[in-house]
Amino acid sequence: MAFLQGILPYIQLALSFLLVVGILMQQSDASLGAVFGGGNDAGGGSRTRRGMEQTLFNATIAIAILFVLSVVVGLLL
C-alpha cells in the first residue's frame, strides 16, 4: 500500500498531462464566434470521426476513465 501511495500522484500527473494533450489535439469545427452563439452553422452540425481522429477520441476517453479510477483509488487509500 505504501508503494501505491507513493507512486499514485505521479501516475495522476502523467494521466492528467496526457488527458490535456489528448483534448487539445482534437479537431474542433467551432470557431470562437460559435462559442458565443454566432458562426455559420445554424444547427449543431455533427460529423463522423475517422482514422486517427477516432483513435485519438477513444484514447482520450480511456485516459479520462483511468484518471477518474486513479482518483477513486487515491481517495480509498
N, CA, C and O atoms as a GROMACS GRO file, in nm:
protein
  308
    1MET      N    1   0.081  -0.120   0.000
    1MET     CA    2   0.000   0.000   0.000
    1MET      C    3   0.085   0.127   0.000
    1MET      O    4   0.051   0.224  -0.067
    2ALA      N    5   0.194   0.125   0.074
    2ALA     CA    6   0.279   0.243   0.081
    2ALA      C    7   0.341   0.274  -0.054
    2ALA      O    8   0.359   0.391  -0.089
    3PHE      N    9   0.374   0.168  -0.130
    3PHE     CA   10   0.431   0.189  -0.264
    3PHE      C   11   0.328   0.257  -0.354
    3PHE      O   12   0.362   0.349  -0.429
    4LEU      N   13   0.204   0.210  -0.347
    4LEU     CA   14   0.099   0.268  -0.431
    4LEU      C   15   0.070   0.413  -0.391
    4LEU      O   16   0.047   0.498  -0.477
    5GLN      N   17   0.072   0.441  -0.262
    5GLN     CA   18   0.050   0.578  -0.217
    5GLN      C   19   0.163   0.669  -0.261
    5GLN      O   20   0.141   0.788  -0.285
    6GLY      N   21   0.283   0.617  -0.272
    6GLY     CA   22   0.396   0.698  -0.315
    6GLY      C   23   0.399   0.724  -0.464
    6GLY      O   24   0.445   0.830  -0.508
    7ILE      N   25   0.350   0.628  -0.543
    7ILE     CA   26   0.359   0.641  -0.688
    7ILE      C   27   0.230   0.697  -0.750
    7ILE      O   28   0.233   0.745  -0.863
    8LEU      N   29   0.118   0.692  -0.679
    8LEU     CA   30  -0.010   0.737  -0.732
    8LEU      C   31  -0.010   0.883  -0.776
    8LEU      O   32  -0.068   0.912  -0.881
    9PRO      N   33   0.049   0.976  -0.704
    9PRO     CA   34   0.050   1.114  -0.753
    9PRO      C   35   0.122   1.130  -0.887
    9PRO      O   36   0.083   1.213  -0.969
   10TYR      N   37   0.227   1.051  -0.909
   10TYR     CA   38   0.299   1.058  -1.037
   10TYR      C   39   0.215   0.999  -1.150
   10TYR      O   40   0.218   1.047  -1.263
   11ILE      N   41   0.141   0.894  -1.119
   11ILE     CA   42   0.051   0.836  -1.218
   11ILE      C   43  -0.057   0.936  -1.255
   11ILE      O   44  -0.088   0.954  -1.373
   12GLN      N   45  -0.114   1.002  -1.155
   12GLN     CA   46  -0.218   1.102  -1.181
   12GLN      C   47  -0.163   1.221  -1.260
   12GLN      O   48  -0.232   1.275  -1.346
   13LEU      N   49  -0.042   1.261  -1.230
   13LEU     CA   50   0.020   1.371  -1.304
   13LEU      C   51   0.040   1.335  -1.450
   13LEU      O   52   0.011   1.415  -1.538
   14ALA      N   53   0.088   1.214  -1.476
   14ALA     CA   54   0.109   1.170  -1.613
   14ALA      C   55  -0.024   1.158  -1.687
   14ALA      O   56  -0.035   1.199  -1.803
   15LEU      N   57  -0.126   1.101  -1.621
   15LEU     CA   58  -0.257   1.086  -1.684
   15LEU      C   59  -0.320   1.222  -1.712
   15LEU      O   60  -0.383   1.241  -1.816
   16SER      N   61  -0.305   1.317  -1.620
   16SER     CA   62  -0.363   1.449  -1.643
   16SER      C   63  -0.295   1.520  -1.759
   16SER      O   64  -0.361   1.588  -1.838
   17PHE      N   65  -0.162   1.505  -1.771
   17PHE     CA   66  -0.090   1.563  -1.883
   17PHE      C   67  -0.136   1.501  -2.016
   17PHE      O   68  -0.162   1.573  -2.113
   18LEU      N   69  -0.147   1.368  -2.019
   18LEU     CA   70  -0.194   1.300  -2.141
   18LEU      C   71  -0.338   1.339  -2.175
   18LEU      O   72  -0.373   1.352  -2.292
   19LEU      N   73  -0.420   1.359  -2.073
   19LEU     CA   74  -0.559   1.399  -2.096
   19LEU      C   75  -0.567   1.538  -2.157
   19LEU      O   76  -0.644   1.561  -2.251
   20VAL      N   77  -0.489   1.631  -2.105
   20VAL     CA   78  -0.488   1.767  -2.159
   20VAL      C   79  -0.437   1.766  -2.303
   20VAL      O   80  -0.495   1.833  -2.390
   21VAL      N   81  -0.331   1.692  -2.329
   21VAL     CA   82  -0.277   1.685  -2.466
   21VAL      C   83  -0.380   1.622  -2.560
   21VAL      O   84  -0.399   1.669  -2.672
   22GLY      N   85  -0.444   1.515  -2.515
   22GLY     CA   86  -0.545   1.449  -2.598
   22GLY      C   87  -0.662   1.540  -2.629
   22GLY      O   88  -0.713   1.538  -2.742
   23ILE      N   89  -0.706   1.619  -2.534
   23ILE     CA   90  -0.817   1.710  -2.556
   23ILE      C   91  -0.776   1.822  -2.650
   23ILE      O   92  -0.852   1.859  -2.740
   24LEU      N   93  -0.657   1.876  -2.631
   24LEU     CA   94  -0.613   1.987  -2.716
   24LEU      C   95  -0.583   1.945  -2.859
   24LEU      O   96  -0.590   2.026  -2.950
   25MET      N   97  -0.549   1.819  -2.879
   25MET     CA   98  -0.518   1.772  -3.014
   25MET      C   99  -0.641   1.742  -3.097
   25MET      O  100  -0.632   1.727  -3.219
   26GLN      N  101  -0.756   1.733  -3.032
   26GLN     CA  102  -0.878   1.702  -3.107
   26GLN      C  103  -0.920   1.822  -3.190
   26GLN      O  104  -0.913   1.937  -3.146
   27GLN      N  105  -0.964   1.791  -3.311
   27GLN     CA  106  -1.003   1.896  -3.405
   27GLN      C  107  -1.141   1.948  -3.367
   27GLN      O  108  -1.232   1.871  -3.334
   28SER      N  109  -1.155   2.078  -3.374
   28SER     CA  110  -1.283   2.141  -3.345
   28SER      C  111  -1.328   2.222  -3.465
   28SER      O  112  -1.250   2.299  -3.521
   29ASP      N  113  -1.453   2.204  -3.505
   29ASP     CA  114  -1.507   2.280  -3.617
   29ASP      C  115  -1.562   2.414  -3.572
   29ASP      O  116  -1.591   2.500  -3.655
   30ALA      N  117  -1.577   2.433  -3.443
   30ALA     CA  118  -1.637   2.556  -3.391
   30ALA      C  119  -1.530   2.664  -3.378
   30ALA      O  120  -1.422   2.641  -3.323
   31SER      N  121  -1.561   2.780  -3.428
   31SER     CA  122  -1.472   2.894  -3.410
   31SER      C  123  -1.510   2.967  -3.281
   31SER      O  124  -1.604   2.928  -3.212
   32LEU      N  125  -1.435   3.070  -3.250
   32LEU     CA  126  -1.462   3.145  -3.127
   32LEU      C  127  -1.600   3.209  -3.132
   32LEU      O  128  -1.667   3.221  -3.029
   33GLY      N  129  -1.643   3.250  -3.249
   33GLY     CA  130  -1.776   3.310  -3.262
   33GLY      C  131  -1.887   3.212  -3.232
   33GLY      O  132  -1.993   3.250  -3.182
   34ALA      N  133  -1.864   3.084  -3.263
   34ALA     CA  134  -1.966   2.983  -3.238
   34ALA      C  135  -1.984   2.958  -3.089
   34ALA      O  136  -2.091   2.914  -3.045
   35VAL      N  137  -1.882   2.986  -3.011
   35VAL     CA  138  -1.893   2.968  -2.866
   35VAL      C  139  -1.996   3.064  -2.809
   35VAL      O  140  -2.067   3.030  -2.714
   36PHE      N  141  -2.004   3.183  -2.866
   36PHE     CA  142  -2.096   3.285  -2.816
   36PHE      C  143  -2.227   3.290  -2.895
   36PHE      O  144  -2.301   3.388  -2.885
   37GLY      N  145  -2.256   3.188  -2.973
   37GLY     CA  146  -2.384   3.181  -3.042
   37GLY      C  147  -2.378   3.224  -3.187
   37GLY      O  148  -2.479   3.216  -3.256
   38GLY      N  149  -2.265   3.267  -3.235
   38GLY     CA  150  -2.254   3.306  -3.375
   38GLY      C  151  -2.206   3.190  -3.459
   38GLY      O  152  -2.223   3.074  -3.422
   39GLY      N  153  -2.148   3.222  -3.571
   39GLY     CA  154  -2.094   3.117  -3.657
   39GLY      C  155  -2.182   3.096  -3.778
   39GLY      O  156  -2.294   3.146  -3.785
   40ASN      N  157  -2.131   3.021  -3.873
   40ASN     CA  158  -2.203   2.998  -3.998
   40ASN      C  159  -2.304   2.886  -3.986
   40ASN      O  160  -2.401   2.883  -4.062
   41ASP      N  161  -2.284   2.795  -3.895
   41ASP     CA  162  -2.369   2.679  -3.882
   41ASP      C  163  -2.486   2.710  -3.790
   41ASP      O  164  -2.468   2.733  -3.670
   42ALA      N  165  -2.607   2.712  -3.845
   42ALA     CA  166  -2.724   2.744  -3.764
   42ALA      C  167  -2.758   2.630  -3.668
   42ALA      O  168  -2.800   2.655  -3.555
   43GLY      N  169  -2.741   2.506  -3.714
   43GLY     CA  170  -2.768   2.391  -3.628
   43GLY      C  171  -2.639   2.335  -3.575
   43GLY      O  172  -2.530   2.370  -3.622
   44GLY      N  173  -2.649   2.250  -3.480
   44GLY     CA  174  -2.530   2.186  -3.425
   44GLY      C  175  -2.486   2.072  -3.515
   44GLY      O  176  -2.515   1.956  -3.485
   45GLY      N  177  -2.420   2.102  -3.622
   45GLY     CA  178  -2.381   2.001  -3.719
   45GLY      C  179  -2.288   1.898  -3.659
   45GLY      O  180  -2.200   1.930  -3.579
   46SER      N  181  -2.309   1.775  -3.698
   46SER     CA  182  -2.222   1.668  -3.649
   46SER      C  183  -2.154   1.603  -3.768
   46SER      O  184  -2.204   1.608  -3.880
   47ARG      N  185  -2.040   1.542  -3.740
   47ARG     CA  186  -1.969   1.474  -3.846
   47ARG      C  187  -1.910   1.346  -3.790
   47ARG      O  188  -1.905   1.327  -3.668
   48THR      N  189  -1.868   1.260  -3.878
   48THR     CA  190  -1.816   1.130  -3.837
   48THR      C  191  -1.665   1.138  -3.821
   48THR      O  192  -1.595   1.193  -3.905
   49ARG      N  193  -1.615   1.082  -3.712
   49ARG     CA  194  -1.471   1.075  -3.690
   49ARG      C  195  -1.419   0.950  -3.760
   49ARG      O  196  -1.482   0.844  -3.757
   50ARG      N  197  -1.303   0.964  -3.825
   50ARG     CA  198  -1.245   0.850  -3.896
   50ARG      C  199  -1.095   0.846  -3.872
   50ARG      O  200  -1.032   0.949  -3.847
   51GLY      N  201  -1.039   0.727  -3.878
   51GLY     CA  202  -0.896   0.709  -3.875
   51GLY      C  203  -0.832   0.753  -3.744
   51GLY      O  204  -0.874   0.714  -3.636
   52MET      N  205  -0.728   0.836  -3.758
   52MET     CA  206  -0.651   0.881  -3.643
   52MET      C  207  -0.736   0.964  -3.546
   52MET      O  208  -0.715   0.959  -3.425
   53GLU      N  209  -0.830   1.039  -3.600
   53GLU     CA  210  -0.916   1.121  -3.514
   53GLU      C  211  -1.002   1.032  -3.424
   53GLU      O  212  -1.023   1.065  -3.307
   54GLN      N  213  -1.052   0.921  -3.477
   54GLN     CA  214  -1.131   0.827  -3.397
   54GLN      C  215  -1.044   0.762  -3.290
   54GLN      O  216  -1.088   0.745  -3.176
   55THR      N  217  -0.921   0.726  -3.327
   55THR     CA  218  -0.828   0.665  -3.231
   55THR      C  219  -0.795   0.763  -3.119
   55THR      O  220  -0.793   0.724  -3.002
   56LEU      N  221  -0.769   0.888  -3.153
   56LEU     CA  222  -0.739   0.989  -3.052
   56LEU      C  223  -0.859   1.012  -2.960
   56LEU      O  224  -0.842   1.029  -2.840
   57PHE      N  225  -0.978   1.013  -3.017
   57PHE     CA  226  -1.100   1.031  -2.939
   57PHE      C  227  -1.118   0.918  -2.839
   57PHE      O  228  -1.146   0.941  -2.721
   58ASN      N  229  -1.101   0.793  -2.886
   58ASN     CA  230  -1.115   0.678  -2.797
   58ASN      C  231  -1.006   0.674  -2.692
   58ASN      O  232  -1.032   0.639  -2.576
   59ALA      N  233  -0.884   0.710  -2.729
   59ALA     CA  234  -0.774   0.713  -2.632
   59ALA      C  235  -0.798   0.818  -2.525
   59ALA      O  236  -0.766   0.796  -2.408
   60THR      N  237  -0.854   0.932  -2.564
   60THR     CA  238  -0.884   1.038  -2.467
   60THR      C  239  -0.990   0.991  -2.367
   60THR      O  240  -0.980   1.021  -2.248
   61ILE      N  241  -1.088   0.919  -2.414
   61ILE     CA  242  -1.191   0.865  -2.324
   61ILE      C  243  -1.128   0.763  -2.229
   61ILE      O  244  -1.159   0.763  -2.110
   62ALA      N  245  -1.042   0.677  -2.281
   62ALA     CA  246  -0.977   0.576  -2.197
   62ALA      C  247  -0.888   0.641  -2.092
   62ALA      O  248  -0.887   0.598  -1.976
   63ILE      N  249  -0.815   0.744  -2.129
   63ILE     CA  250  -0.728   0.815  -2.034
   63ILE      C  251  -0.812   0.884  -1.927
   63ILE      O  252  -0.774   0.886  -1.810
   64ALA      N  253  -0.925   0.941  -1.967
   64ALA     CA  254  -1.013   1.005  -1.869
   64ALA      C  255  -1.067   0.904  -1.769
   64ALA      O  256  -1.075   0.933  -1.649
   65ILE      N  257  -1.104   0.787  -1.817
   65ILE     CA  258  -1.155   0.683  -1.727
   65ILE      C  259  -1.044   0.637  -1.631
   65ILE      O  260  -1.069   0.619  -1.512
   66LEU      N  261  -0.923   0.618  -1.683
   66LEU     CA  262  -0.810   0.580  -1.597
   66LEU      C  263  -0.780   0.687  -1.493
   66LEU      O  264  -0.746   0.655  -1.379
   67PHE      N  265  -0.791   0.814  -1.533
   67PHE     CA  266  -0.767   0.922  -1.438
   67PHE      C  267  -0.870   0.921  -1.326
   67PHE      O  268  -0.836   0.935  -1.209
   68VAL      N  269  -0.996   0.904  -1.362
   68VAL     CA  270  -1.102   0.901  -1.260
   68VAL      C  271  -1.081   0.781  -1.167
   68VAL      O  272  -1.099   0.792  -1.046
   69LEU      N  273  -1.045   0.666  -1.223
   69LEU     CA  274  -1.020   0.548  -1.140
   69LEU      C  275  -0.901   0.570  -1.045
   69LEU      O  276  -0.904   0.526  -0.931
   70SER      N  277  -0.797   0.639  -1.094
   70SER     CA  278  -0.682   0.666  -1.007
   70SER      C  279  -0.720   0.761  -0.894
   70SER      O  280  -0.668   0.750  -0.783
   71VAL      N  281  -0.809   0.854  -0.921
   71VAL     CA  282  -0.855   0.945  -0.816
   71VAL      C  283  -0.938   0.869  -0.712
   71VAL      O  284  -0.923   0.893  -0.592
   72VAL      N  285  -1.023   0.779  -0.758
   72VAL     CA  286  -1.104   0.700  -0.665
   72VAL      C  287  -1.014   0.611  -0.579
   72VAL      O  288  -1.035   0.599  -0.459
   73VAL      N  289  -0.914   0.550  -0.640
   73VAL     CA  290  -0.819   0.468  -0.564
   73VAL      C  291  -0.745   0.554  -0.463
   73VAL      O  292  -0.722   0.511  -0.350
   74GLY      N  293  -0.708   0.674  -0.502
   74GLY     CA  294  -0.640   0.765  -0.410
   74GLY      C  295  -0.727   0.805  -0.292
   74GLY      O  296  -0.677   0.823  -0.181
   75LEU      N  297  -0.856   0.818  -0.315
   75LEU     CA  298  -0.947   0.852  -0.206
   75LEU      C  299  -0.968   0.732  -0.111
   75LEU      O  300  -0.990   0.751   0.009
   76LEU      N  301  -0.962   0.613  -0.164
   76LEU     CA  302  -0.985   0.494  -0.081
   76LEU      C  303  -0.862   0.456   0.000
   76LEU      O  304  -0.873   0.383   0.099
   77LEU      N  305  -0.745   0.504  -0.040
   77LEU     CA  306  -0.623   0.468   0.035
   77LEU      C  307  -0.610   0.553   0.154
   77LEU      O  308  -0.515   0.538   0.230
   0.00000   0.00000   0.00000
